[in-house]
Amino acid sequence: MWRITEGGSITHSIIHDGVVYFNSCDRHVYAVDCDTWEEKWRFKTGEIITAMPAVKDGVVYAGSHDGKFYAIDASDGREIWRFNAGSEIFSGACVHNGMVFFGCRSGYFYALNLKGKEMWRFKTGDEIVFNPIAYEDKIFVGSFDKNIYCLNLDGKELWRFRTGDCVHADISPLISGNIIYFASFDNYLYALDISDGKEVWRFKTGKYGNASSPVIHKNVIYHGSRDGILYAISLDGEELWRFRTGGMIEAPPLIYDNVIYVSSEDGNVYFLTLEGKEFGRFKTGGAIYTSPKIYKNVLYVGSWDCHLYAIDTKGKELWRFNTSSLMPASIPPAHEIFKMEIDKAVDFETTEEEDRYKISRGEIISLSDYHVTSEYSTKSEYKQKSDYDVNLVMFEEVLVVSPDISQGSLLTFERKA
């Protein structure tokens, strides 16, 4: 995520007082009037912007990969102030009780006053890619150190809950009643008691992690995961039904007038009944990583194809707006985080017939050499048995290389003359 390149691709959007505000990888924050479909203004930062903006009392708050956090006048796009966080900002912002909260790549979680002065900072153990959420006198933030933290408004830790992997949420988690619902890359959706952080239940999704947040409608929880499935879950954590899209789901669905609108990395917005039956879809030209928004019965959705679309609730396109560049940003392959390297080496003896290749030193073998590129593939397009008679088998997180080797230098394979 830190190596997304510059381009016109749209990341996240929000509608406030009849204006849709959205970020783009062309370094801009945009404001477009939903009544006239005219651009009101655009504000340029020093790097790409991928975090969800926040709007409160006439001010737009947005962080950028340039390490700056900006306060922008919502009426005319004028900069009010900026704060230097010192590292890339992928986290959205939360405005609560006269403070604005956000995290950054350094692992620091900041609280600023509304004039841009730092009030306090809290250090987590790893990068923060999490849209914080406040509830009464508490603020919640997740980290790549696998924890979700509950802090008071003075920045003191009240409790933390540890999951099995990174806690990542581009859009704020859900708080309903006394429960916070959030997801982790360990493939679970969690429900915790916000008073003490005790687990109420966990729900298992697919095998590619979670980076979205759930919504509740009529006592049903709807949650999309990175395996491309939208789950309907009871308040007790039991699955009711599921619907599969053609790509990752990175944002909560929109539920409006008893219709579920869910966006997917496959470029579609799907229209579903509350029972999970598809009755329509709208196709954009690129991946969609944000939730559809609605204003006066018109849906707005930003796409990686550099366009903001306005469509009616039946799926008919009404209008589109393009960003400053029609060249989409590039994004690293989804499987890159699962790259492994063999850091063992040895010399071993085999028969001449078996020893078609001999071991030499100094080169690394990684799974990226085997072109594992799609996290939706269930069957590899490559042979299970190597042409070089070297057995390499991957079972999710297990790598087996035979024949057995003992400790030594880096392992490589070199053709024997």
C-alpha positions as CSV (number, residue, x, y, z in Angstrom):
1,M,0.0,0.0,0.0
2,W,2.9,2.3,0.6
3,R,4.1,1.9,-3.0
4,I,0.9,2.9,-4.8
5,T,2.0,5.1,-7.7
6,E,0.6,8.5,-8.7
7,G,-2.4,8.5,-11.0
8,G,-6.0,9.7,-11.2
9,S,-7.5,6.8,-9.3
10,I,-10.1,7.6,-6.6
11,T,-9.7,6.1,-3.2
12,H,-12.4,7.2,-0.6
13,S,-15.3,9.6,-0.6
14,I,-17.8,11.2,1.8
15,I,-20.9,13.3,1.3
16,H,-21.6,16.2,3.6
17,D,-24.2,18.9,3.2
18,G,-24.8,18.1,-0.5
19,V,-21.1,18.0,-1.5
20,V,-19.1,14.9,-2.2
21,Y,-15.5,15.1,-1.0
22,F,-13.1,12.5,-2.3
23,N,-9.4,11.8,-2.5
24,S,-7.3,10.8,-5.5
25,C,-3.9,9.4,-6.2
26,D,-3.2,12.5,-8.3
27,R,-2.5,14.3,-4.9
28,H,-5.8,16.2,-4.8
29,V,-8.8,16.4,-2.5
30,Y,-11.9,17.3,-4.6
31,A,-15.2,18.9,-3.7
32,V,-18.1,18.4,-6.2
33,D,-21.6,19.8,-5.7
34,C,-24.2,17.0,-5.8
35,D,-27.0,19.3,-7.0
36,T,-25.2,20.9,-9.9
37,W,-22.5,18.3,-10.6
38,E,-20.0,21.1,-10.8
39,E,-16.6,21.0,-9.2
40,K,-16.4,23.5,-6.3
41,W,-12.6,23.2,-5.8
42,R,-9.6,20.9,-5.6
43,F,-6.8,21.1,-3.1
44,K,-3.3,19.7,-3.9
45,T,-1.1,18.1,-1.4
46,G,2.5,17.0,-1.8
47,E,1.8,13.3,-2.4
48,I,-0.9,10.8,-3.2
49,I,-3.9,10.6,-0.9
50,T,-5.5,7.3,0.0
51,A,-7.1,8.0,3.4
52,M,-10.8,8.7,4.1
53,P,-11.4,12.5,4.5
54,A,-13.4,13.8,7.5
55,V,-15.7,16.8,7.4
56,K,-16.8,18.7,10.5
57,D,-18.1,22.3,11.1
58,G,-17.0,23.6,7.6
59,V,-13.6,22.0,7.7
60,V,-12.3,19.0,5.6
61,Y,-9.5,17.0,7.3
62,A,-7.2,14.8,5.1
63,G,-3.9,13.1,5.5
64,S,-1.4,12.5,2.7
65,H,1.5,10.3,1.9
66,D,3.6,13.4,2.1
67,G,3.4,13.0,5.9
68,K,1.2,16.2,6.3
69,F,-2.2,16.4,7.8
70,Y,-4.3,19.2,6.3
71,A,-7.3,21.3,7.5
72,I,-9.1,22.7,4.4
73,D,-11.9,25.2,4.3
74,A,-14.9,23.3,3.0
75,S,-16.4,26.3,1.2
76,D,-13.5,27.3,-1.0
77,G,-10.7,24.7,-0.6
78,R,-8.4,27.2,1.1
79,E,-5.7,25.7,3.4
80,I,-6.4,26.6,7.1
81,W,-3.4,24.8,8.6
82,R,-1.2,21.7,8.2
83,F,0.5,19.4,10.7
84,N,3.7,17.5,10.0
85,A,3.3,13.9,11.2
86,G,6.8,12.9,9.9
87,S,5.6,9.8,8.0
88,E,3.1,8.7,5.5
89,I,-0.6,9.0,6.4
90,F,-2.9,6.2,5.2
91,S,-5.3,6.5,8.2
92,G,-8.5,8.4,8.0
93,A,-9.5,11.0,10.6
94,C,-12.0,11.2,13.4
95,V,-13.2,14.5,14.8
96,H,-14.6,14.3,18.4
97,N,-14.9,16.5,21.5
98,G,-12.8,19.4,20.0
99,M,-10.0,17.2,18.8
100,V,-9.0,15.5,15.5
101,F,-7.4,12.0,15.6
102,F,-5.4,10.1,13.0
103,G,-2.5,7.6,12.8
104,C,0.4,7.2,10.5
105,R,3.0,4.8,9.2
106,S,5.4,5.5,12.1
107,G,3.0,3.8,14.4
108,Y,2.1,7.1,16.2
109,F,-1.6,7.9,16.8
110,Y,-2.1,11.7,17.1
111,A,-4.6,14.0,18.8
112,L,-4.6,17.6,17.6
113,N,-6.8,20.4,18.7
114,L,-8.9,22.1,16.0
115,K,-6.2,24.7,15.4
116,G,-3.7,22.0,14.4
117,K,-1.7,21.9,17.7
118,E,-0.6,18.5,19.0
119,M,-2.3,17.6,22.2
120,W,-0.7,14.2,22.6
121,R,0.5,11.1,20.7
122,F,0.3,7.4,21.5
123,K,2.8,4.9,20.2
124,T,1.6,1.6,18.9
125,G,4.0,-1.2,17.9
126,D,3.7,-0.9,14.1
127,E,2.1,1.0,11.2
128,I,-1.4,2.4,11.5
129,V,-3.8,2.0,8.6
130,F,-7.0,2.3,10.5
131,N,-9.8,4.9,10.5
132,P,-10.3,5.6,14.3
133,I,-13.7,5.9,15.9
134,A,-14.7,7.7,19.1
135,Y,-17.5,6.8,21.5
136,E,-18.3,9.0,24.4
137,D,-15.0,9.4,26.4
138,K,-13.1,6.7,24.4
139,I,-11.2,6.5,21.1
140,F,-10.4,3.3,19.3
141,V,-7.5,2.6,16.9
142,G,-6.0,-0.5,15.4
143,S,-2.4,-1.2,14.4
144,F,-0.4,-3.6,12.3
145,D,1.0,-4.8,15.6
146,K,-2.1,-7.0,15.7
147,N,-3.8,-5.0,18.5
148,I,-6.9,-2.8,18.7
149,Y,-6.5,-0.1,21.4
150,C,-9.0,1.7,23.6
151,L,-7.7,5.0,24.8
152,N,-9.3,7.8,26.9
153,L,-9.4,11.3,25.5
154,D,-6.1,12.1,27.3
155,G,-4.3,9.4,25.4
156,K,-4.1,6.9,28.2
157,E,-4.5,3.3,27.3
158,L,-7.6,1.7,28.9
159,W,-7.3,-1.7,27.3
160,R,-6.0,-3.5,24.2
161,F,-7.1,-6.7,22.5
162,R,-4.7,-8.8,20.5
163,T,-5.7,-10.5,17.3
164,G,-3.8,-13.0,15.1
165,D,-2.7,-10.5,12.5
166,C,-2.7,-6.8,11.3
167,V,-5.7,-4.8,12.3
168,H,-6.5,-2.7,9.2
169,A,-9.6,-0.6,8.5
170,D,-9.8,2.1,5.8
171,I,-13.3,3.0,7.1
172,S,-14.1,3.2,10.8
173,P,-15.3,0.1,12.6
174,L,-18.8,-0.2,13.9
175,I,-20.0,0.5,17.4
176,S,-23.5,-0.5,18.3
177,G,-24.8,-0.7,21.8
178,N,-21.9,-1.6,24.0
179,I,-20.1,-3.6,21.3
180,I,-17.4,-2.7,18.9
181,Y,-17.2,-4.8,15.7
182,F,-13.9,-4.8,13.8
183,A,-12.0,-7.1,11.5
184,S,-8.4,-8.4,11.3
185,F,-6.2,-9.9,8.7
186,D,-6.3,-13.1,10.8
187,N,-9.6,-13.8,8.9
188,Y,-12.0,-13.0,11.8
189,L,-14.6,-10.4,12.5
190,Y,-14.6,-9.6,16.2
191,A,-17.2,-8.4,18.6
192,L,-15.8,-6.9,21.8
193,D,-17.3,-5.3,24.9
194,I,-16.1,-1.7,24.7
195,S,-16.1,-1.3,28.5
196,D,-13.3,-3.8,29.1
197,G,-12.2,-5.3,25.7
198,K,-13.6,-8.8,26.4
199,E,-14.4,-10.9,23.4
200,V,-18.1,-11.5,22.9
201,W,-17.7,-13.6,19.8
202,R,-15.6,-13.9,16.6
203,F,-16.8,-14.9,13.1
204,K,-14.5,-16.7,10.6
205,T,-14.4,-15.3,7.1
206,G,-12.3,-16.6,4.1
207,K,-8.5,-17.0,4.0
208,Y,-7.4,-13.6,2.6
209,G,-8.0,-11.4,5.6
210,N,-10.2,-8.5,6.3
211,A,-9.7,-4.7,5.7
212,S,-13.4,-3.6,5.8
213,S,-15.9,-2.8,8.5
214,P,-19.4,-4.1,9.0
215,V,-22.8,-2.3,9.1
216,I,-26.0,-3.3,10.9
217,H,-29.5,-3.1,9.4
218,K,-32.6,-4.5,11.1
219,N,-30.5,-6.6,13.5
220,V,-28.4,-8.2,10.8
221,I,-24.6,-7.5,10.5
222,Y,-23.3,-7.2,6.9
223,H,-19.6,-7.6,6.4
224,G,-17.4,-8.0,3.3
225,S,-14.0,-9.7,3.3
226,R,-11.0,-9.9,1.0
227,D,-12.1,-13.2,-0.3
228,G,-14.8,-11.3,-2.2
229,I,-17.8,-12.5,0.0
230,L,-20.4,-10.4,1.6
231,Y,-21.6,-12.1,4.8
232,A,-24.9,-11.6,6.5
233,I,-24.4,-12.4,10.2
234,S,-26.8,-12.5,13.2
235,L,-26.1,-10.4,16.3
236,D,-25.0,-13.7,17.9
237,G,-22.2,-14.2,15.3
238,E,-23.9,-16.9,13.3
239,E,-23.9,-16.8,9.4
240,L,-27.3,-16.3,7.8
241,W,-26.2,-16.2,4.1
242,R,-23.3,-15.1,1.9
243,F,-22.9,-13.6,-1.5
244,R,-19.8,-13.8,-3.6
245,T,-18.5,-11.0,-5.8
246,G,-15.6,-11.2,-8.3
247,G,-13.0,-9.4,-6.2
248,M,-12.0,-8.2,-2.8
249,I,-14.5,-6.2,-0.7
250,E,-12.6,-3.4,1.1
251,A,-15.5,-1.2,2.2
252,P,-18.9,-1.6,4.0
253,P,-22.0,-2.0,1.9
254,L,-24.6,0.8,1.7
255,I,-28.1,-0.2,2.7
256,Y,-30.8,2.1,1.5
257,D,-34.5,1.5,1.0
258,N,-34.1,-2.2,1.7
259,V,-31.5,-2.6,-1.0
260,I,-27.8,-3.6,-0.3
261,Y,-25.3,-1.8,-2.5
262,V,-21.9,-3.4,-2.3
263,S,-18.8,-2.4,-4.2
264,S,-16.0,-4.8,-5.2
265,E,-12.5,-4.8,-6.6
266,D,-13.9,-6.4,-9.7
267,G,-15.2,-2.9,-10.6
268,N,-18.9,-3.6,-9.9
269,V,-21.5,-2.2,-7.6
270,Y,-23.9,-5.1,-6.9
271,F,-27.6,-4.5,-6.1
272,L,-28.9,-7.1,-3.6
273,T,-32.1,-7.8,-1.8
274,L,-31.9,-8.1,2.0
275,E,-32.0,-11.9,1.5
276,G,-28.7,-11.7,-0.6
277,K,-30.3,-12.1,-4.1
278,E,-28.7,-10.1,-6.9
279,F,-31.1,-8.1,-9.1
280,G,-28.6,-5.7,-10.8
281,R,-25.2,-4.3,-11.0
282,F,-23.3,-1.3,-12.3
283,K,-19.8,-1.8,-13.9
284,T,-17.1,0.8,-13.7
285,G,-13.7,0.6,-15.6
286,G,-11.6,-0.1,-12.5
287,A,-11.5,-1.5,-9.0
288,I,-13.7,0.1,-6.3
289,Y,-12.3,0.4,-2.8
290,T,-14.9,2.7,-1.3
291,S,-18.5,2.4,-0.3
292,P,-21.2,3.9,-2.5
293,K,-22.7,7.1,-1.1
294,I,-26.3,8.3,-1.7
295,Y,-27.8,11.8,-1.9
296,K,-31.3,12.5,-3.2
297,N,-31.7,9.0,-4.6
298,V,-28.5,9.2,-6.6
299,L,-25.6,6.9,-5.8
300,Y,-22.0,8.2,-6.0
301,V,-19.0,5.9,-6.3
302,G,-15.4,6.6,-7.1
303,S,-13.4,4.1,-9.1
304,W,-9.8,3.2,-9.7
305,D,-10.5,4.1,-13.4
306,C,-10.1,7.9,-12.3
307,H,-13.9,8.6,-12.4
308,L,-16.5,9.5,-9.9
309,Y,-19.9,8.1,-11.1
310,A,-23.4,9.3,-10.4
311,I,-25.9,6.5,-11.0
312,D,-29.6,6.1,-10.2
313,T,-30.8,3.4,-7.8
314,K,-31.6,1.1,-10.7
315,G,-28.0,1.2,-12.0
316,K,-28.3,3.7,-14.9
317,E,-25.3,6.1,-15.2
318,L,-26.4,9.7,-15.0
319,W,-23.0,11.5,-15.0
320,R,-19.3,11.0,-14.4
321,F,-16.5,13.3,-13.3
322,N,-12.8,12.6,-14.2
323,T,-9.9,13.6,-12.0
324,S,-6.8,15.5,-13.3
325,S,-5.3,12.4,-14.8
326,L,-7.0,9.5,-16.6
327,M,-3.9,7.3,-16.0
328,P,-4.8,4.9,-13.2
329,A,-2.4,4.5,-10.3
330,S,-0.6,1.2,-10.1
331,I,-0.9,-0.9,-7.0
332,P,1.4,-3.8,-6.0
333,P,0.1,-7.4,-6.3
334,A,-2.1,-8.4,-3.4
335,H,0.0,-11.5,-2.7
336,E,3.2,-9.5,-2.2
337,I,2.8,-9.6,1.6
338,F,2.9,-13.4,1.5
339,K,6.4,-13.5,-0.2
340,M,8.8,-15.8,1.6
341,E,12.5,-16.3,1.2
342,I,14.6,-19.4,1.9
343,D,17.4,-18.4,4.2
344,K,19.0,-21.9,4.6
345,A,21.7,-23.5,2.6
346,V,23.7,-26.7,2.4
347,D,25.9,-28.9,0.5
348,F,24.6,-32.4,0.3
349,E,25.5,-35.5,-1.7
350,T,23.2,-37.4,-4.1
351,T,23.6,-39.8,-6.9
352,E,24.6,-38.6,-10.3
353,E,21.2,-39.4,-11.7
354,E,19.4,-37.5,-8.9
355,D,21.9,-34.6,-8.9
356,R,20.7,-32.9,-12.1
357,Y,21.3,-29.6,-10.4
358,K,23.8,-28.6,-7.8
359,I,23.6,-26.1,-5.1
360,S,25.5,-22.9,-5.2
361,R,25.5,-19.9,-2.9
362,G,24.3,-16.3,-2.9
363,E,20.8,-16.3,-4.5
364,I,17.4,-16.1,-2.9
365,I,14.4,-18.1,-3.9
366,S,11.0,-16.5,-3.3
367,L,7.4,-17.4,-4.0
368,S,7.2,-14.3,-6.3
369,D,9.4,-16.3,-8.7
370,Y,6.5,-18.7,-9.1
371,H,4.0,-15.9,-10.2
372,V,1.5,-16.3,-7.4
373,T,-0.4,-13.2,-8.4
374,S,-4.2,-13.6,-7.8
375,E,-5.7,-14.2,-4.4
376,Y,-8.8,-15.4,-6.0
377,S,-7.2,-18.3,-7.8
378,T,-8.0,-21.7,-6.4
379,K,-6.0,-23.6,-9.1
380,S,-2.5,-22.6,-10.2
381,E,-1.9,-22.2,-13.9
382,Y,1.6,-23.7,-13.3
383,K,2.5,-27.3,-13.0
384,Q,2.6,-28.7,-9.5
385,K,5.8,-30.6,-10.3
386,S,8.7,-28.4,-11.3
387,D,10.4,-28.9,-14.6
388,Y,13.5,-29.0,-12.6
389,D,12.4,-31.8,-10.4
390,V,12.6,-29.6,-7.3
391,N,9.5,-30.1,-5.1
392,L,8.1,-26.9,-3.8
393,V,4.7,-27.1,-2.2
394,M,2.8,-24.2,-0.5
395,F,0.0,-24.9,1.9
396,E,-1.1,-21.3,2.8
397,E,1.7,-20.5,5.3
398,V,3.8,-23.6,5.0
399,L,6.7,-23.9,2.6
400,V,8.4,-27.3,2.1
401,V,11.5,-27.8,0.0
402,S,13.0,-31.2,-0.5
403,P,15.4,-32.9,-0.3
404,D,16.1,-32.0,3.3
405,I,18.8,-29.5,3.9
406,S,20.8,-28.4,6.9
407,Q,22.0,-25.0,8.0
408,G,24.3,-23.1,5.8
409,S,24.4,-20.2,3.4
410,L,21.6,-19.0,1.0
411,L,20.1,-21.8,-1.2
412,T,20.1,-21.5,-4.9
413,F,19.8,-23.8,-7.9
414,E,22.3,-23.7,-10.7
415,R,22.2,-25.9,-13.8
416,K,25.0,-28.5,-13.8
417,A,27.0,-28.5,-17.1
